Every structure is written in C-alpha cells, then in structure tokens.
Amino acid sequence: MRFSFGFLRIALALLVLLTAPAARAQVVTTFDNGLPQLAPGNDMSFFIQAEDFSLTSATVLNGVRFWSSEASPSAYRGSLTWWIYANNGGTPGQVLATATTSAVTRTDTGRTTFIEGTAFSEVLNEFSLPDVSLASGSYWLGLHNGAPDDISGTDMLWSPAAANNTVAGREDVFPFGDSFTSTDNGAEHAFQVSGITAVPEPGTVALAVGGVLPLAGAAIRRKRHKR
C-alpha cells in the first residue's frame, strides 16, 4: 500500500486545528431557579436549606445570588455558609465544596411581605465562589445563615420561587447529621448560580473548513494526475 503524503498533510492540519485554542471563556448564569415570590420562605438560621440545580456542560462555578426575607437587619449574622453537594438519588449527597464567607453583597429590594403579622424585608444576596469545577449533571446548593455551629434564632428565610420541574428543596436540622434524608421543606427557592463555560469561537469551524478543504482538493488532484 502506497503512503499518501497529501493525506498526511490533511491529518496534520486537522491535528493542529483540533489542538489549537478553539473556545473562549464566557461568564453566564448557568442555572436560574426563578425569581422570589412574596410568600413565607424557609428558615436558614436553624437549618441548612438546600436546592437542586443542573448543568448542561462542564462549568467552573464562580458565583451565587439568592433572595431572603428578613424580619430585621440583625437577622443576618454577618456571614453565610454554602455547600455544593453531589446529587444522591434526589437528595444532597457528598460535599464537593464548602466555605463560610462574609464577603456578601446585600441589597434591600424595597419589597415587603407579612408573615404572621410581622413585616419581612426582601434582600438580594450575592457572593463569589472559589472556582468550583463541575461536570455536567445534577447538584445541590446548600445555604446557612452564619457559621455552621451558629444556630441562634433569627428570622432569615430563603425566599420561595414559583413551583417548577426541579426537585423540591431539602433541609437539614442542626447538628446537620441526617444527610437531608428525613426532611423535605416542600418548596422551591429563588436563586441563580453563575459560572464559566467553554463557548466555541465563531471562526473555528470556518477555519477548519478553509484550511483543510484546499489540502484535500490538492491531494485529490494529484491522485487523478498520477492516474
């Protein structure tokens, strides 16, 4: 069998194109569980509240935003603890990443709801994650008001979202040892996660076609000429 240098050139050109940088990083909202509803939420101070989310492609998570309802400014303990869990058959499973952060941007939305006669103010909370790399699939976000060992009673609630097709939230009561297996909070909650995903460059395909087709055409012409 004769070796074709023309097709070798084509193969080498394809290899170069496939190994060259062909994507750019883009920060996007990778999951949106819905906007907050003016209705009672679930206690973030005595419980870890958790909600599931899904990723359609490999993503480096770098941010979370969620909404809370608070009876007073002192309801917030000055920090939040977050967890990213693997999905374990519809409940939070193995802890993949966790930290307590006080670098939370908090914005009063100006909206108020009354819960058992008490006025609760709606607050938008935003914080960064330390680049949590996840494959496509299902995961859970857990949130707690303050450090994990702080369960003093304060009225900070994770604001609910409209019902959707995801699994209802779960909650774990202090000392946070039941792995969420016994308690279903029965609600959806308002949050978004953002991250960096790989987005193909618009010119990548055109580059491959424009670079390889001339080589293939030249190889075919040479083969015909030899015949």
C-alpha positions as CSV (number, residue, x, y, z in Angstrom):
1,M,0.0,0.0,0.0
2,R,1.4,3.4,-1.0
3,F,1.7,6.1,1.6
4,S,0.0,9.4,0.6
5,F,1.8,12.4,1.8
6,G,-1.2,14.5,0.7
7,F,-3.4,12.8,3.2
8,L,-0.7,13.0,5.8
9,R,-0.8,16.8,5.4
10,I,-4.5,16.8,5.9
11,A,-4.2,14.7,9.1
12,L,-1.6,17.1,10.4
13,A,-3.6,20.1,9.6
14,L,-6.6,18.6,11.4
15,L,-4.5,17.8,14.4
16,V,-3.2,21.4,14.6
17,L,-6.7,22.8,14.4
18,L,-8.1,20.5,17.0
19,T,-5.3,21.1,19.5
20,A,-5.3,24.9,19.0
21,P,-7.4,27.0,21.4
22,A,-10.9,26.8,19.9
23,A,-13.0,28.2,22.7
24,R,-13.3,31.3,24.8
25,A,-14.4,31.6,28.4
26,Q,-17.8,33.2,29.0
27,V,-19.3,34.0,32.3
28,V,-23.0,33.1,32.2
29,T,-25.9,32.4,34.5
30,T,-25.7,28.6,34.3
31,F,-28.9,27.9,36.3
32,D,-31.9,30.0,37.3
33,N,-34.4,28.5,39.7
34,G,-36.8,31.5,39.4
35,L,-37.4,34.9,41.0
36,P,-38.6,35.4,44.5
37,Q,-42.3,35.3,45.5
38,L,-43.7,37.4,48.2
39,A,-44.6,34.5,50.5
40,P,-43.1,32.8,53.5
41,G,-39.8,31.0,52.9
42,N,-37.7,28.5,54.9
43,D,-35.5,29.1,57.9
44,M,-31.8,29.5,57.1
45,S,-30.7,30.1,60.6
46,F,-31.5,26.8,62.4
47,F,-31.4,24.6,59.2
48,I,-29.2,24.1,56.2
49,Q,-31.6,24.7,53.3
50,A,-30.7,23.0,50.0
51,E,-32.0,23.3,46.4
52,D,-31.0,21.2,43.4
53,F,-29.6,22.6,40.2
54,S,-28.3,21.2,36.9
55,L,-25.5,21.9,34.5
56,T,-25.8,21.1,30.8
57,S,-22.0,21.3,30.2
58,A,-18.8,21.3,32.2
59,T,-18.7,24.5,34.2
60,V,-16.5,26.4,36.7
61,L,-19.0,27.9,39.2
62,N,-17.9,31.3,40.4
63,G,-21.0,33.0,41.9
64,V,-24.3,32.6,43.7
65,R,-27.2,35.0,44.1
66,F,-30.3,34.3,46.2
67,W,-33.1,36.2,47.8
68,S,-34.1,36.2,51.5
69,S,-36.9,37.5,53.7
70,E,-35.7,39.1,56.9
71,A,-37.6,40.4,60.0
72,S,-34.8,42.9,60.7
73,P,-31.3,43.9,59.6
74,S,-29.9,42.0,62.6
75,A,-31.4,38.7,61.3
76,Y,-28.3,38.4,59.1
77,R,-25.4,37.1,61.2
78,G,-22.7,38.8,59.1
79,S,-21.7,35.7,57.1
80,L,-23.1,32.8,55.1
81,T,-22.0,29.2,54.8
82,W,-22.5,27.5,51.5
83,W,-22.2,23.9,50.3
84,I,-22.1,22.3,46.8
85,Y,-23.3,18.7,47.1
86,A,-23.4,15.9,44.6
87,N,-26.8,14.5,43.8
88,N,-27.7,11.3,45.7
89,G,-31.0,10.0,44.2
90,G,-32.9,13.2,44.6
91,T,-31.2,14.4,47.9
92,P,-27.9,16.2,48.7
93,G,-25.1,13.7,48.8
94,Q,-21.3,14.1,49.1
95,V,-20.0,17.5,49.9
96,L,-17.9,18.7,46.9
97,A,-17.1,22.2,48.2
98,T,-18.0,24.4,51.2
99,A,-16.9,27.6,52.9
100,T,-18.1,30.4,55.2
101,T,-17.9,33.8,53.7
102,S,-18.6,37.3,55.0
103,A,-18.0,38.9,51.5
104,V,-21.7,39.0,50.7
105,T,-23.2,41.9,48.8
106,R,-26.7,42.6,50.2
107,T,-29.3,44.8,48.6
108,D,-32.7,45.6,50.0
109,T,-35.1,45.3,47.1
110,G,-37.7,47.5,48.7
111,R,-40.3,44.8,48.7
112,T,-42.1,43.6,51.9
113,T,-44.2,40.6,52.9
114,F,-46.1,40.0,56.1
115,I,-45.6,36.7,57.9
116,E,-47.9,36.1,60.9
117,G,-48.3,39.8,61.3
118,T,-44.6,40.6,61.1
119,A,-43.1,42.6,58.2
120,F,-40.2,40.9,56.4
121,S,-38.0,42.8,54.0
122,E,-36.7,41.1,50.8
123,V,-32.9,41.2,50.4
124,L,-30.9,40.1,47.4
125,N,-27.7,38.3,48.5
126,E,-24.7,37.8,46.1
127,F,-21.3,36.2,46.8
128,S,-18.5,34.6,44.9
129,L,-17.3,31.0,44.8
130,P,-13.7,29.9,44.7
131,D,-14.0,28.4,41.2
132,V,-15.8,25.1,41.8
133,S,-15.2,22.9,38.7
134,L,-18.2,20.6,37.9
135,A,-19.0,18.3,35.1
136,S,-22.5,18.4,33.5
137,G,-25.1,16.8,35.7
138,S,-27.3,17.5,38.8
139,Y,-26.1,19.1,42.1
140,W,-27.4,20.8,45.2
141,L,-26.7,24.2,46.7
142,G,-26.9,24.4,50.5
143,L,-27.1,27.7,52.4
144,H,-27.0,28.6,56.1
145,N,-27.1,31.9,57.9
146,G,-23.7,32.3,59.7
147,A,-21.2,29.7,60.6
148,P,-22.3,26.0,60.7
149,D,-22.2,26.0,64.5
150,D,-24.3,29.2,64.8
151,I,-28.0,28.3,65.2
152,S,-29.2,31.2,67.3
153,G,-32.8,32.0,66.4
154,T,-33.0,34.8,63.8
155,D,-35.7,35.3,61.2
156,M,-33.8,35.0,57.9
157,L,-35.7,32.9,55.4
158,W,-34.7,31.7,51.9
159,S,-37.4,33.3,49.7
160,P,-39.5,30.9,47.7
161,A,-39.8,30.8,43.9
162,A,-42.7,29.6,41.8
163,A,-43.2,25.9,41.5
164,N,-41.1,24.3,38.7
165,N,-40.0,20.9,37.4
166,T,-37.0,20.6,39.7
167,V,-36.9,18.5,42.9
168,A,-38.4,20.3,46.0
169,G,-35.9,21.7,48.4
170,R,-34.5,19.8,51.4
171,E,-33.4,20.9,54.8
172,D,-31.0,19.5,57.4
173,V,-31.5,20.5,61.1
174,F,-28.6,21.1,63.5
175,P,-26.3,19.3,64.2
176,F,-26.6,18.7,60.4
177,G,-26.1,14.9,60.6
178,D,-29.1,13.3,58.8
179,S,-27.8,14.0,55.3
180,F,-31.2,15.6,54.4
181,T,-32.9,12.2,54.3
182,S,-35.6,12.9,56.8
183,T,-36.7,16.5,56.0
184,D,-38.3,17.9,52.8
185,N,-39.0,21.6,53.0
186,G,-41.6,21.2,50.3
187,A,-40.8,24.3,48.4
188,E,-38.8,25.9,45.6
189,H,-36.5,28.8,46.4
190,A,-35.2,31.8,44.5
191,F,-31.6,31.5,43.4
192,Q,-29.1,31.6,40.5
193,V,-25.7,30.2,40.0
194,S,-23.2,31.6,37.5
195,G,-20.0,30.2,36.1
196,I,-17.5,30.0,33.2
197,T,-18.3,27.7,30.3
198,A,-16.4,27.0,27.1
199,V,-18.0,28.7,24.1
200,P,-16.8,27.8,20.6
201,E,-15.3,30.6,18.7
202,P,-17.5,31.6,15.7
203,G,-14.5,31.3,13.3
204,T,-13.3,27.8,14.5
205,V,-15.5,25.8,12.1
206,A,-14.8,28.2,9.2
207,L,-11.1,27.9,9.9
208,A,-11.2,24.1,9.8
209,V,-13.1,24.1,6.6
210,G,-11.0,26.8,4.9
211,G,-7.7,25.2,6.0
212,V,-8.4,21.5,5.3
213,L,-10.5,21.6,2.1
214,P,-7.7,23.1,-0.1
215,L,-5.3,20.4,1.1
216,A,-7.9,17.7,0.4
217,G,-8.6,19.2,-3.1
218,A,-4.9,19.3,-3.8
219,A,-4.4,15.7,-2.8
220,I,-7.3,14.5,-4.9
221,R,-6.0,16.5,-8.0
222,R,-2.5,14.9,-7.6
223,K,-4.0,11.5,-7.3
224,R,-6.0,12.0,-10.5
225,H,-3.0,13.4,-12.3
226,K,-1.0,10.2,-11.5
227,R,-3.7,8.1,-12.9
